[in-house]
């Protein structure tokens, strides 16, 4: 019983430390850099979340591709996350709650079938 109590305290301490502002961002930057990808339904807008010092978590406002006339259709403006949420990765919990849950999940294989051609010079396509 004593072992379980100390194990829970150690785990809780680890979770709290992982979600401190500068430490949590550093952990996400080192472990999960390039993992969190976003796209619209036809792949004309793709983005990869960066975790640099000045990078904010993605929200619907930061990913809004509405200024491009090609993306005026509301169906094309919908942004999807291309990664599944894994609740066992406790160092990501803050990111999941703040950002990930606001975006619907869609598998990249579904989007890739209907994707517009990738243009290297297109600033709206990261991948």
C-alpha positions in Angstrom: 0.0 0.0 0.0 2.8 2.3 0.8 4.5 1.6 -2.6 1.3 2.5 -4.4 0.9 5.8 -2.5 4.5 6.8 -3.3 4.1 5.8 -7.0 0.9 7.9 -7.3 2.7 10.9 -5.7 5.7 10.5 -8.0 3.4 10.3 -11.1 1.4 13.3 -10.1 4.6 15.3 -9.5 5.9 14.3 -13.0 2.6 15.3 -14.6 2.6 18.7 -12.9 6.3 19.3 -13.9 5.6 18.4 -17.5 2.8 21.0 -17.8 4.8 23.9 -16.4 5.0 26.6 -19.1 8.6 26.5 -20.2 9.2 22.8 -19.4 6.1 21.6 -21.2 6.9 23.5 -24.3 10.5 22.2 -24.3 9.3 18.6 -23.9 6.8 19.0 -26.8 9.5 20.6 -28.9 12.0 17.8 -28.4 9.7 14.8 -28.5 6.8 15.8 -30.7 8.3 18.2 -33.3 6.6 17.6 -36.6 4.0 15.2 -35.3 1.0 17.4 -35.2 -0.3 18.0 -38.7 -3.4 19.8 -40.0 -5.1 20.0 -43.4 -8.3 21.0 -45.1 -10.5 18.4 -47.0 -8.7 18.7 -50.3 -5.1 19.2 -49.1 -4.7 22.7 -50.6 -4.0 23.9 -47.1 -1.6 21.9 -44.9 0.3 22.9 -41.8 2.7 21.4 -39.2 2.5 22.7 -35.6 5.8 24.1 -34.4 6.8 24.3 -30.8 9.3 27.1 -30.9 9.6 29.8 -28.2 7.2 32.2 -29.9 4.9 29.6 -31.5 1.4 29.6 -30.1 -0.9 26.5 -30.0 -3.1 26.3 -33.1 -6.7 27.5 -32.8 -9.3 27.9 -35.5 -8.3 31.6 -35.8 -4.6 30.9 -36.4 -5.3 28.3 -39.1 -8.1 30.2 -40.9 -7.4 30.0 -44.7 -10.3 32.2 -45.5 -8.3 35.1 -47.0 -7.5 33.0 -50.1 -10.2 33.3 -52.8 -9.6 29.6 -53.9 -10.6 28.6 -50.4 -13.9 30.5 -50.2 -16.1 27.4 -50.0 -17.0 26.6 -46.4 -16.4 22.9 -46.9 -12.8 23.6 -48.0 -12.2 26.0 -45.1 -12.8 23.2 -42.5 -9.5 22.3 -40.9 -8.9 18.7 -39.7 -6.2 17.3 -37.4 -4.3 14.4 -39.0 -3.2 12.7 -35.8 -5.0 10.6 -33.3 -5.1 11.6 -29.6 -3.2 9.2 -27.4 -4.2 9.9 -23.7 -1.3 7.7 -22.5 1.2 10.4 -23.5 0.6 12.5 -20.4 3.0 15.3 -21.5 0.6 16.1 -24.3 -2.5 16.5 -22.2 -2.3 20.3 -22.1 -1.9 20.5 -25.9 -4.8 18.1 -26.4 -7.2 20.1 -24.2 -6.1 23.6 -25.4 -5.8 22.8 -29.1 -6.5 19.3 -30.4 -10.0 18.8 -29.2 -11.1 21.9 -31.2 -10.4 20.1 -34.5 -12.1 17.1 -36.0 -10.0 14.1 -36.8 -9.7 12.9 -40.4 -7.3 10.2 -41.7 -4.6 11.5 -44.1 -5.3 8.6 -46.5 -8.9 10.0 -47.1 -7.6 13.5 -47.8 -4.8 12.3 -50.0 -7.2 10.6 -52.4 -8.8 14.0 -53.3 -5.7 16.2 -52.7 -4.8 19.0 -55.1 -1.3 18.7 -56.5 1.5 19.6 -54.0 3.3 22.8 -54.9 6.7 23.4 -53.3 6.4 27.2 -53.6 2.9 27.3 -52.2 3.1 28.9 -48.7 -0.2 27.3 -47.7 1.2 23.8 -48.1 3.8 22.6 -45.6 3.7 19.0 -46.8 
